[in-house]
């Protein structure tokens, strides 16, 4: 009986410690609503407005980034951006960002569109899905931690997994005169 109590007194605190550590892990948490960062960027002139960049809490969550990859395929972003390498739309895997690479600028681009090609999806795509798309799009150029970026593709895509891509240093391209 004494060894049984001793075993419980050693094992129980260790098990509780492990349970608390796992409960605090947000990497795989499945969020149910848009993060607080979604407020205050409804203005499509965000990228040019000189406002403080907005953070995206979904960028810290592997499940949300994976969902963004799912939405990227489901909403046919591949139709214009291919697998991130560009086609009719600009590439998303390189360092060049015409309207800014921070989450708020990308959100604004998806929600409100851009001249000469990018349609506005804000009235058709829920806000939390746009934030998940933002997180995934940033992972395509290595802007997210490898611990949350998708590590494989479920398609026959020959590209390097997002969590192994070299982090590009974003460069803000000047907006062409025709698009101003």
N, C-alpha and C positions, 0 to 999 in steps of 0.2 A: 504494500500500500504506500509505503514511504517513497519508493522509486517512482510510482505512478504520479504522486503529487509533485515530486521534483521535476518530472518530465513535463507536466502541465505548467509549472511555474516558469520553466525555461521556454517552452514552445509557444505558449499563449501570447506573451509580449512580442515575440518575434513575428508571429502570424499577424498580430494587430498592426505592427509596424509596416509589414509588407502590404497589408490591405490599405492602410492610410496612404502609403506611397503610390499605389496603383490608382486610388481614388482621386489623387491630385493631378494625375497625368491628363493633360488636355490634348495631346497629340491626336488621339483617336476619338475624341468627344464628338458626338453628332449634334451640332447646333440646330435649333428649331426655328430661329428667327434671325433676321439680319443683325449684324453687330452695330454698336452705337456709332461707329465711324461713318455709317451711311447718311447721317444727318448733315445738312448744311452744304451740300454740293449739287443742288438741283440746277444750278446755273451752267449752261453749256459753255460759257466763256471761262470756265474754271482754269484751264491750263494757261491762258493768257492773262488771267486776272491777278497773278502774283500773290495768291493766297497761300497760307501755310499748308504744306502737304498733309493729306488725310491718311491715317493708317488704316489698314484692313485687318481686323482680328482674325479673319478666315485664313490669312497667310501663315498662321501659327498652328493650323489644324490639318493633318494629313487627309482626314476624311473630306473636309470641305474642298481642298485642292483637287482631290480625286473626283468629287462631284463636279467641280468646274471643268475637268477634262471630259466628263460625261456630257455636260451641257454644251461644250464646244463642238462635240460631234453631233449631238441631238439638234442643235440650232443651225447646223450646217455652216459653221464658221470656216470649215475646210473649203467650202465652195469658193471663197475669195482669198483666204489666207493659206490655203493648202494645209499641210501639216505643220504650219508655223513658218514655213520657208518662203511664203509669199507667192502670189499669183496675180490676180487682179488687185487684191489688197496688199498692203505692205507686209514684209516678213515680220514675224514676231519673235524670232530667235536671235536676232542680231542686236547691236548696240544702238541703232538709230531709232529714235522715237520722235515723230513729228510734233505730237501734241503733249509730250511729257510722259515719263515712265512711272511716275508715282501713282499709287492706287486711285487717288481722286481724279486724276486726269484720265486714266483708263476707264474708270467708272463713267465719267462724263461722256467719253467717246462712245461707249456702248449704249448708254441710256439715251443720249441726245443726238448721236450721229455726228458726222463731219461732212463738209462740203465735198462734192464730186465723188461720191461713192459709198461712204459708210452710212447705212440707214440708221434711224433711231429705233432702238428696241425697248426703251423705257416703259412704254404703254403696253407692251406685249409680254415682257419677261419680268417675273417677280424680282423685287429688289435683292433678296438674299441670293438668288441665282446669279444676278449680275455680279455681286461681290465674290461669289465662288468663281465665276468666269475671270474676274480680275485677278484673283489669286493664281489661277491656272496660267493665264496669259503671262504673268510675271515669272512664273516658274519656267516658262519656255526659253527665257534668256538667262536662266540661272540666277534670278534675283531672290529666290527663296532658299531657305536652309534645305540641305539635302535630306534632312530627316522628315520633312513634310512633303517635298516634291514627289510626284509619282515616280516609281522606280521601274516600271515596265509598261508596255503598251499591250492592249488586248487586240491590236490589229497587226497587219503584216507590214507595219511601218519600219523602215530601216534606220530611222534616226536614233541617236543616242538617247537613253532615258533622261527625263528632266532632272533627276537628282544627280546625274553624272555630268551634266553640261557645265562648261566653263562659265563662270559668272562674267557677263558682259558689263562694261562700264557704260551706263546709258548716256547717250549724247542727244541733246535736244536739237533737232534739225529746224532750220528756219522754215516757216510756212511759205509755200510758193505763192507768188503774187496773185495767181489766178484763184487761189482758194481763200484769200483774205476777205 
